[in-house]
Amino acid sequence: MFNASHAFSGFSTNDIARTKEFYAQTLGLEVTEENGMLTLKLAGGGTVVIYPKDDHEPASFTVLNFQVDDIDQAVGELAKAGIQFERYEGFAHDERGIVRPDSSQHGPSIAWFKDPAGNILSVLQTP
């Protein structure tokens, strides 16, 4: 039914101007604004719509993942840009906030951070 449909994701913010600055300036994404909403242009042709919501509550889960080739480099660049990384109970974070799977765990190395509206984002490096 939807295999030919161009799908996109979306989430809310409580401050479009601040959010636009964060995604464009801090993260370096192409961001357009139309009708009071933002559209993020992602590598590979994907898009994300960010819309204003007066009673916005940040998502309690990761809304956007950025896959990178080198998580150490990405975390370093984000830290230089003022990004603080989240530390979640039950995960073994290194001193920079990166969770790295050991021999008994599967999955990517990952580090979580938040946008200005408190939505959770991540950078991850697949094995």
DSSP file with accessible surface (Angstrom, degrees, kcal/mol):
  #  RESIDUE AA STRUCTURE BP1 BP2  ACC     N-H-->O    O-->H-N    N-H-->O    O-->H-N    TCO  KAPPA ALPHA  PHI   PSI    X-CA   Y-CA   Z-CA
    1    1 A M              0   0  200      0, 0.0     3,-0.2     0, 0.0     0, 0.0   0.000 360.0 360.0 360.0 -45.3    0.0    0.0    0.0
    2    2 A F    >   +     0   0  144      1,-0.1     3,-1.6     2,-0.1     5,-0.1   0.294 360.0 108.9-110.0   9.9    2.7    2.5    1.0
    3    3 A N  T 3  S+     0   0  159      1,-0.3    -1,-0.1     3,-0.1     0, 0.0   0.744  89.2  38.9 -63.9 -18.5    5.8    1.0   -0.8
    4    4 A A  T 3  S+     0   0   97     -3,-0.2     2,-0.3     2,-0.1    -1,-0.3   0.381  94.4 109.2-107.3   3.4    5.8    3.9   -3.3
    5    5 A S  S <  S-     0   0   72     -3,-1.6     2,-1.0     1,-0.1    -3,-0.1  -0.601  71.4-127.0 -84.6 138.1    4.8    6.6   -0.9
    6    6 A H        -     0   0  131     -2,-0.3     2,-0.2    40,-0.0    -1,-0.1  -0.741  36.7-166.9 -82.1 104.8    7.4    9.2    0.1
    7    7 A A        +     0   0   81     -2,-1.0    40,-0.3    -5,-0.1     2,-0.3  -0.590  10.8 179.6 -93.4 155.2    7.3    9.0    3.9
    8    8 A F        -     0   0  129     -2,-0.2     2,-0.2    38,-0.1    40,-0.2  -0.974  19.5-128.6-148.5 161.4    8.7   11.5    6.4
    9    9 A S  E     -a   48   0A  65     38,-1.3    40,-2.7    -2,-0.3     2,-0.3  -0.688  22.8-173.1-107.5 164.9    8.9   11.8   10.2
   10   10 A G  E     +a   49   0A  36     -2,-0.2     2,-0.3    38,-0.2    40,-0.2  -0.994  10.4 174.6-155.9 155.5    8.0   14.7   12.4
   11   11 A F  E     -a   50   0A  15     38,-1.8    40,-1.7    -2,-0.3     2,-0.2  -0.958  28.4-104.4-154.4 169.6    8.2   15.9   15.9
   12   12 A S  E     -a   51   0A  11     -2,-0.3     2,-0.3    38,-0.2    47,-0.2  -0.499  22.1-171.6-102.8 166.7    7.4   19.1   17.8
   13   13 A T  E     -a   52   0A   0     38,-1.9    40,-2.1    -2,-0.2     3,-0.2  -0.951  25.3-140.9-144.5 161.8    9.2   22.0   19.4
   14   14 A N  S    S+     0   0   98     -2,-0.3     2,-0.2     1,-0.2    -2,-0.0   0.374  95.9  40.0-103.5   1.7    8.3   24.9   21.6
   15   15 A D     >  -     0   0   63      1,-0.1     4,-2.3     2,-0.0    -1,-0.2  -0.706  58.5-176.3-154.0  94.5   10.6   27.4   19.9
   16   16 A I  H  > S+     0   0   23     -2,-0.2     4,-3.0     1,-0.2     5,-0.2   0.907  86.0  51.3 -61.2 -44.3   10.9   27.3   16.1
   17   17 A A  H  > S+     0   0   70      1,-0.2     4,-2.2     2,-0.2    -1,-0.2   0.939 113.8  43.0 -62.0 -47.3   13.6   30.0   15.9
   18   18 A R  H  > S+     0   0  133      2,-0.2     4,-2.2     1,-0.2    -1,-0.2   0.896 115.5  49.9 -65.8 -38.6   15.9   28.4   18.5
   19   19 A T  H  X S+     0   0    0     -4,-2.3     4,-2.6     2,-0.2     5,-0.3   0.912 109.0  51.7 -67.0 -41.6   15.3   24.9   17.0
   20   20 A K  H  X S+     0   0   73     -4,-3.0     4,-2.5     1,-0.2     5,-0.4   0.936 110.4  48.8 -61.0 -44.7   16.1   26.2   13.5
   21   21 A E  H  X>S+     0   0  125     -4,-2.2     4,-2.7    -5,-0.2     5,-1.1   0.920 111.5  50.2 -61.4 -43.4   19.4   27.7   14.7
   22   22 A F  I  X>S+     0   0   19     -4,-2.2     5,-2.2     3,-0.2     4,-0.6   0.955 115.4  40.1 -61.0 -52.4   20.4   24.5   16.5
   23   23 A Y  I  <5S+     0   0    0     -4,-2.6     6,-2.6     3,-0.2    -1,-0.2   0.883 125.4  36.8 -69.4 -35.7   19.8   22.2   13.5
   24   24 A A  I  <5S+     0   0   26     -4,-2.5     4,-0.3    -5,-0.3    -2,-0.2   0.948 130.4  25.0 -80.6 -50.9   21.2   24.6   10.9
   25   25 A Q  I  <5S+     0   0  147     -4,-2.7    -3,-0.2    -5,-0.4    -2,-0.1   0.942 129.9  34.8 -84.0 -50.8   24.1   26.1   12.8
   26   26 A T  I  <<S+     0   0   49     -5,-1.1    -3,-0.2    -4,-0.6    -4,-0.1   0.941 132.4  27.8 -73.4 -46.0   25.1   23.6   15.5
   27   27 A L  S   <S-     0   0   37     -5,-2.2    -1,-0.2    -6,-0.2    -3,-0.2   0.635  98.2-132.1 -93.1 -15.1   24.4   20.4   13.6
   28   28 A G        +     0   0   59     -6,-0.3    -4,-0.2    -4,-0.3     2,-0.2   0.745  51.0 149.3  74.6  25.2   25.0   21.8   10.1
   29   29 A L        -     0   0   36     -6,-2.6     2,-0.5     1,-0.1    -1,-0.2  -0.546  56.1-105.1 -87.7 156.4   21.9   20.4    8.5
   30   30 A E  E     -B   41   0A 125     11,-0.7    11,-2.7    -2,-0.2     2,-0.4  -0.705  46.6-176.3 -77.5 123.6   20.0   22.1    5.6
   31   31 A V  E     -B   40   0A  21     -2,-0.5     2,-0.3     9,-0.2     9,-0.2  -0.988  11.2-172.4-128.4 130.0   16.9   23.6    7.2
   32   32 A T  E     -B   39   0A  53      7,-2.2     7,-2.5    -2,-0.4     2,-0.4  -0.879  10.9-148.9-117.2 154.9   14.0   25.3    5.5
   33   33 A E  E     +B   38   0A  95     -2,-0.3     2,-0.3     5,-0.2     5,-0.2  -0.990  24.6 157.3-126.5 129.2   11.1   27.1    7.1
   34   34 A E  E >   -B   37   0A 139      3,-2.5     3,-2.0    -2,-0.4    -2,-0.0  -0.973  67.3  -0.9-151.8 134.8    7.7   27.4    5.6
   35   35 A N  T 3  S-     0   0  142     -2,-0.3     3,-0.1     1,-0.3    -1,-0.0   0.828 128.5 -57.9  55.8  34.2    4.3   28.0    7.1
   36   36 A G  T 3  S+     0   0   35      1,-0.2     2,-0.3    15,-0.1    -1,-0.3   0.566 117.8 105.0  77.5   6.6    5.9   28.2   10.6
   37   37 A M  E <   -B   34   0A  74     -3,-2.0    -3,-2.5    14,-0.1     2,-0.3  -0.870  62.4-132.6-119.4 156.1    7.3   24.7   10.3
   38   38 A L  E     -BC  33  50A   0     12,-2.9    12,-2.6    -2,-0.3     2,-0.5  -0.809   9.5-159.0-104.7 147.4   10.9   23.5    9.7
   39   39 A T  E     -BC  32  49A  35     -7,-2.5    -7,-2.2    -2,-0.3     2,-0.5  -0.996   8.3-153.1-124.3 122.4   12.0   20.8    7.3
   40   40 A L  E     -BC  31  48A   0      8,-3.1     8,-1.6    -2,-0.5     2,-0.7  -0.836   8.4-146.1 -91.4 130.4   15.3   19.1    7.9
   41   41 A K  E     -BC  30  47A  83    -11,-2.7   -11,-0.7    -2,-0.5     2,-0.3  -0.879  21.7-163.3 -97.1 117.9   17.0   17.8    4.7
   42   42 A L    >   -     0   0   41      4,-3.2     3,-1.6    -2,-0.7     4,-0.2  -0.692  28.6 -89.5-102.5 155.1   18.9   14.6    5.6
   43   43 A A  G >  S+     0   0  106     -2,-0.3     3,-0.7     1,-0.3    -1,-0.1  -0.260 114.0  34.4 -56.4 143.4   21.6   12.8    3.7
   44   44 A G  G 3  S-     0   0   91      1,-0.2    -1,-0.3    -3,-0.1    -3,-0.0   0.486 131.6 -74.4  87.1  -0.8   20.1   10.2    1.4
   45   45 A G  G <  S+     0   0   55     -3,-1.6    -1,-0.2     1,-0.3    -2,-0.2   0.438  88.7 139.8  95.7  -0.9   17.1   12.3    0.6
   46   46 A G    <   -     0   0   31     -3,-0.7    -4,-3.2    -4,-0.2     2,-0.3  -0.334  32.3-159.2 -74.2 157.4   15.1   11.9    3.9
   47   47 A T  E     - C   0  41A  28    -40,-0.3   -38,-1.3    -6,-0.2     2,-0.4  -0.970  10.2-161.3-134.8 154.8   13.3   14.7    5.5
   48   48 A V  E     -aC   9  40A   5     -8,-1.6    -8,-3.1    -2,-0.3     2,-0.5  -0.999  12.6-146.7-132.8 134.4   12.0   15.5    9.0
   49   49 A V  E     -aC  10  39A  26    -40,-2.7   -38,-1.8    -2,-0.4     2,-0.5  -0.867   8.7-165.0-101.3 132.7    9.3   18.1    9.8
   50   50 A I  E     -aC  11  38A   0    -12,-2.6   -12,-2.9    -2,-0.5   -38,-0.2  -0.985  13.1-172.5-118.0 123.7    9.5   20.0   13.0
   51   51 A Y  E     -a   12   0A  93    -40,-1.7   -38,-1.9    -2,-0.5     2,-0.2  -0.842  25.6-106.8-119.6 150.6    6.3   21.8   14.0
   52   52 A P  E     +a   13   0A  67      0, 0.0     2,-0.3     0, 0.0   -38,-0.2  -0.500  33.4 179.5 -75.9 144.3    5.5   24.3   16.7
   53   53 A K    >   -     0   0   87    -40,-2.1     3,-1.7    -2,-0.2   -41,-0.0  -0.919  22.1-152.4-147.1 116.4    3.4   23.1   19.6
   54   54 A D  T 3  S+     0   0  172     -2,-0.3    -1,-0.1     1,-0.3   -40,-0.0   0.876 100.7  40.4 -57.7 -40.5    2.4   25.4   22.5
   55   55 A D  T 3  S+     0   0  110      2,-0.1    -1,-0.3     0, 0.0   -41,-0.1  -0.062  87.9 165.4-100.5  34.8    2.1   22.6   25.0
   56   56 A H    <   -     0   0   20     -3,-1.7   -42,-0.1   -43,-0.1   -43,-0.0  -0.174  17.8-170.9 -52.6 135.0    5.1   20.7   23.7
   57   57 A E        -     0   0  160    -44,-0.0   -45,-0.2    61,-0.0     3,-0.1  -0.999  30.3-110.7-125.9 129.0    6.5   18.0   25.8
   58   58 A P        -     0   0   66      0, 0.0    61,-0.1     0, 0.0    60,-0.1  -0.240  36.8-102.7 -59.0 145.3    9.9   16.5   24.8
   59   59 A A        -     0   0   19    -47,-0.2    61,-0.3     1,-0.1     4,-0.1  -0.394  19.1-143.7 -64.2 144.5    9.8   12.9   23.6
   60   60 A S  S    S+     0   0  111     59,-0.1     2,-0.3    -3,-0.1    -1,-0.1   0.235  82.3  53.4 -94.3  13.7   11.0   10.4   26.1
   61   61 A F  S    S-     0   0  128     59,-0.1    59,-0.7     0, 0.0     2,-0.4  -0.887 104.5 -74.7-139.8 168.5   12.7    8.3   23.4
   62   62 A T  E     +d  120   0B  43     -2,-0.3    59,-0.2     1,-0.2     3,-0.1  -0.537  40.8 179.7 -72.5 123.0   15.1    9.0   20.6
   63   63 A V  E     +     0   0B  26     57,-3.0     2,-0.3    -2,-0.4    58,-0.2   0.652  68.3  24.6 -97.2 -19.0   13.4   10.8   17.8
   64   64 A L  E     -d  121   0B  17     56,-0.9    58,-1.8     2,-0.0     2,-0.4  -0.961  62.5-164.5-152.7 127.1   16.4   11.1   15.4
   65   65 A N  E     -d  122   0B  85     -2,-0.3     2,-0.6    56,-0.2    58,-0.2  -0.951   6.8-156.3-113.5 133.2   19.5    9.1   14.9
   66   66 A F  E     -d  123   0B  40     56,-2.8    58,-2.2    -2,-0.4     2,-0.4  -0.937  12.3-148.8-109.6 112.3   22.6   10.2   13.0
   67   67 A Q  E     -d  124   0B 131     -2,-0.6     2,-0.3    56,-0.2    58,-0.2  -0.682  22.6-177.3 -81.5 129.7   24.7    7.3   11.8
   68   68 A V        -     0   0   34     56,-2.8    58,-0.4    -2,-0.4     3,-0.2  -0.887  35.2-135.4-127.3 157.7   28.4    8.3   11.6
   69   69 A D  S    S+     0   0  159     -2,-0.3     2,-0.4     1,-0.3    -1,-0.1   0.789 101.4  29.8 -78.6 -30.2   31.6    6.6   10.5
   70   70 A D     >  -     0   0   69      1,-0.1     4,-2.3    54,-0.1    -1,-0.3  -0.870  61.9-175.1-137.0  98.9   33.6    7.7   13.5
   71   71 A I  H  > S+     0   0    0     -2,-0.4     4,-3.0    -3,-0.2     5,-0.3   0.861  86.1  57.3 -65.9 -33.5   31.6    8.3   16.7
   72   72 A D  H  > S+     0   0   56      1,-0.2     4,-2.2     2,-0.2    -1,-0.2   0.933 110.0  44.3 -63.3 -42.8   34.7    9.6   18.6
   73   73 A Q  H  > S+     0   0  110      2,-0.2     4,-2.5     1,-0.2    -2,-0.2   0.930 114.6  48.9 -65.8 -45.1   35.1   12.3   16.0
   74   74 A A  H  X S+     0   0   15     -4,-2.3     4,-2.6     2,-0.2     5,-0.2   0.931 112.5  47.1 -62.6 -45.3   31.4   13.1   15.9
   75   75 A V  H  X S+     0   0    2     -4,-3.0     4,-2.8     1,-0.2    -1,-0.2   0.912 111.7  52.3 -63.7 -39.9   31.1   13.3   19.7
   76   76 A G  H  X S+     0   0   18     -4,-2.2     4,-2.2    -5,-0.3    -2,-0.2   0.929 111.2  45.8 -61.1 -45.4   34.3   15.5   19.8
   77   77 A E  H  X S+     0   0  113     -4,-2.5     4,-1.3     2,-0.2    -2,-0.2   0.905 113.9  48.6 -65.8 -41.7   32.8   18.0   17.3
   78   78 A L  H  <>S+     0   0   20     -4,-2.6     5,-2.5     2,-0.2     3,-0.2   0.912 110.0  51.7 -65.2 -41.0   29.5   18.1   19.0
   79   79 A A  H ><5S+     0   0   50     -4,-2.8     3,-1.8     1,-0.2    -2,-0.2   0.916 107.2  53.2 -62.0 -40.9   31.1   18.7   22.4
   80   80 A K  H 3<5S+     0   0  188     -4,-2.2    -1,-0.2     1,-0.3    -2,-0.2   0.815 105.2  55.9 -62.5 -29.6   33.1   21.6   20.9
   81   81 A A  T 3<5S-     0   0   54     -4,-1.3    -1,-0.3    -3,-0.2    -2,-0.2   0.394 128.7 -99.1 -83.4   3.3   29.8   23.0   19.7
   82   82 A G  T < 5S+     0   0   58     -3,-1.8     2,-0.3     1,-0.3    -3,-0.2   0.521  70.8 151.5  94.5   6.9   28.5   23.0   23.3
   83   83 A I      < -     0   0   20     -5,-2.5     2,-0.4    -6,-0.1    -1,-0.3  -0.541  31.2-154.1 -74.4 134.1   26.5   19.8   23.2
   84   84 A Q        -     0   0  164     -2,-0.3    30,-0.5    30,-0.2     2,-0.3  -0.902  15.4-131.2-106.7 138.2   26.2   17.9   26.5
   85   85 A F  E     -E  113   0B  31     -2,-0.4    28,-0.2    28,-0.1     2,-0.2  -0.668  14.9-122.8 -96.1 144.7   25.6   14.2   26.3
   86   86 A E  E     -E  112   0B  52     26,-2.8    26,-0.5    -2,-0.3     2,-0.5  -0.491  15.3-153.0 -81.7 149.2   23.0   12.3   28.2
   87   87 A R        -     0   0  130     -2,-0.2     2,-0.4    24,-0.1    11,-0.0  -0.990  12.3-161.1-125.7 120.1   23.8    9.4   30.6
   88   88 A Y    >   -     0   0   66     -2,-0.5     3,-1.5     1,-0.1     5,-0.1  -0.852  24.5-107.4-107.8 138.6   21.1    6.9   31.1
   89   89 A E  T 3  S+     0   0  196     -2,-0.4     3,-0.1     1,-0.2    -1,-0.1  -0.269 103.9  33.5 -58.5 140.3   20.9    4.4   33.9
   90   90 A G  T 3  S+     0   0   82      1,-0.3     2,-0.4     0, 0.0    -1,-0.2   0.388  99.0  97.9  93.6  -4.4   21.7    0.9   32.9
   91   91 A F  S <  S-     0   0  105     -3,-1.5     2,-1.0     8,-0.0    -1,-0.3  -0.940  71.3-131.9-117.5 142.3   24.2    1.8   30.3
   92   92 A A        -     0   0   83     -2,-0.4     8,-0.7    -3,-0.1     2,-0.3  -0.797  31.8-170.9 -92.6  98.5   28.0    1.9   30.8
   93   93 A H  B     -F   99   0B  38     -2,-1.0     6,-0.2     6,-0.2    18,-0.1  -0.686  15.9-132.2 -87.7 144.8   29.0    5.3   29.3
   94   94 A D    >   -     0   0   31      4,-2.7     3,-1.7    -2,-0.3    -1,-0.1  -0.229  44.6 -81.7 -81.7-175.5   32.7    6.2   28.8
   95   95 A E  T 3  S+     0   0  156      1,-0.3    -1,-0.1     2,-0.1    -2,-0.0   0.735 132.3  49.7 -63.8 -19.1   34.0    9.6   30.0
   96   96 A R  T 3  S-     0   0   85      2,-0.1    -1,-0.3    15,-0.0   -11,-0.1   0.496 122.6-101.3 -96.2  -6.9   32.7   11.3   26.9
   97   97 A G  S <  S+     0   0    0     -3,-1.7    15,-0.4     1,-0.3     2,-0.4   0.534  75.4 138.9 100.0   8.3   29.2    9.8   27.2
   98   98 A I        -     0   0    0     13,-0.1    -4,-2.7   -13,-0.1     2,-0.6  -0.715  43.7-147.5 -89.7 134.6   29.5    7.1   24.6
   99   99 A V  B     -FG  93 110B  12     11,-3.3    11,-2.2    -2,-0.4    -6,-0.2  -0.900  17.8-170.5 -98.1 122.6   28.1    3.7   25.2
  100  100 A R        -     0   0   94     -8,-0.7     9,-0.1    -2,-0.6    -8,-0.1  -0.968  21.2-124.7-117.6 125.2   30.2    1.0   23.5
  101  101 A P        -     0   0   43      0, 0.0     2,-0.1     0, 0.0     6,-0.1  -0.372  24.4-148.6 -67.1 142.3   29.0   -2.6   23.4
  102  102 A D    >   -     0   0   88      4,-0.1     3,-1.8    -2,-0.0     0, 0.0  -0.360  41.7 -76.8 -97.3-171.7   31.3   -5.2   24.8
  103  103 A S  T 3  S+     0   0  131      1,-0.3    -1,-0.0    -2,-0.1     0, 0.0   0.735 132.2  50.3 -62.7 -20.7   31.8   -8.7   23.7
  104  104 A S  T 3  S+     0   0   94      2,-0.0     2,-0.3     0, 0.0    -1,-0.3   0.525 104.7  69.6 -93.6  -6.3   28.5   -9.8   25.4
  105  105 A Q    <   -     0   0   96     -3,-1.8     2,-0.3     2,-0.1     0, 0.0  -0.820  64.3-152.5-113.9 153.5   26.4   -7.0   23.8
  106  106 A H        +     0   0  182     -2,-0.3    -4,-0.1     2,-0.0    -2,-0.0  -0.772  48.6  60.3-115.1 163.8   25.2   -6.3   20.3
  107  107 A G  S    S-     0   0   33     -2,-0.3     2,-0.1    -6,-0.1    -2,-0.1  -0.471  79.7 -49.8 111.1 177.8   24.4   -3.1   18.7
  108  108 A P        -     0   0   47      0, 0.0     2,-0.3     0, 0.0    18,-0.2  -0.364  50.7-101.5 -85.0 163.8   26.2    0.2   17.8
  109  109 A S  E     - H   0 125B  21     16,-1.9    16,-2.6    -9,-0.1     2,-0.3  -0.681  55.9-178.8 -74.5 138.6   28.3    2.5   19.8
  110  110 A I  E     -GH  99 124B  23    -11,-2.2   -11,-3.3    -2,-0.3     2,-0.4  -0.991  27.8-169.3-147.9 148.6   25.9    5.4   20.6
  111  111 A A  E     - H   0 123B   0     12,-2.3    12,-2.3    -2,-0.3     2,-0.3  -0.993  17.5-148.3-139.2 134.6   25.8    8.7   22.4
  112  112 A W  E     +EH  86 122B  24    -26,-0.5   -26,-2.8   -15,-0.4     2,-0.3  -0.803  21.0 163.4-105.9 147.0   22.6   10.6   23.1
  113  113 A F  E     -EH  85 121B   1      8,-2.4     8,-3.6    -2,-0.3     2,-0.3  -0.914  27.7-117.6-149.6 172.0   22.0   14.4   23.3
  114  114 A K  E     - H   0 120B  88    -30,-0.5     6,-0.2    -2,-0.3   -30,-0.2  -0.878  12.5-132.4-119.5 150.6   19.0   16.7   23.2
  115  115 A D    >   -     0   0    7      4,-2.2     3,-2.3    -2,-0.3   -96,-0.1  -0.323  48.9 -86.6 -84.6 176.0   17.8   19.5   21.0
  116  116 A P  T 3  S+     0   0   30      0, 0.0   -97,-0.1     0, 0.0    -1,-0.1   0.767 130.5  53.9 -59.8 -24.0   16.7   22.9   22.4
  117  117 A A  T 3  S-     0   0    6      2,-0.1  -105,-0.0  -105,-0.1   -98,-0.0   0.429 121.4-106.8 -88.6   0.4   13.2   21.5   22.9
  118  118 A G    <   +     0   0   17     -3,-2.3     2,-0.2     1,-0.3  -105,-0.1   0.484  68.4 149.0  88.8   4.3   14.5   18.5   24.9
  119  119 A N        -     0   0    2    -61,-0.1    -4,-2.2  -107,-0.1     2,-0.4  -0.483  49.7-115.6 -70.9 142.8   13.9   16.0   22.2
  120  120 A I  E     +dH  62 114B  13    -59,-0.7   -57,-3.0   -61,-0.3   -56,-0.9  -0.663  37.9 174.0 -88.9 129.5   16.4   13.1   22.3
  121  121 A L  E     -dH  64 113B   0     -8,-3.6    -8,-2.4    -2,-0.4     2,-0.3  -0.797   9.6-159.3-121.8 166.1   18.8   12.7   19.4
  122  122 A S  E     -dH  65 112B   0    -58,-1.8   -56,-2.8    -2,-0.3     2,-0.4  -0.986  17.5-148.1-144.5 157.0   21.7   10.3   19.0
  123  123 A V  E     +dH  66 111B   5    -12,-2.3   -12,-2.3    -2,-0.3     2,-0.3  -0.971  30.5 179.0-114.7 138.3   24.9    9.7   17.0
  124  124 A L  E     -dH  67 110B  24    -58,-2.2   -56,-2.8    -2,-0.4     2,-0.5  -0.993  23.8-152.0-143.1 149.3   25.7    6.1   16.5
  125  125 A Q  E     - H   0 109B  61    -16,-2.6   -16,-1.9    -2,-0.3   -56,-0.1  -0.981  20.0-142.2-121.5 116.6   28.4    4.1   14.8
  126  126 A T              0   0   65     -2,-0.5    -2,-0.0   -58,-0.4   -16,-0.0  -0.490 360.0 360.0 -77.4 150.4   27.4    0.7   13.5
  127  127 A P              0   0  153      0, 0.0    -1,-0.1     0, 0.0     0, 0.0  -0.182 360.0 360.0 -62.0 360.0   30.0   -2.1   13.8
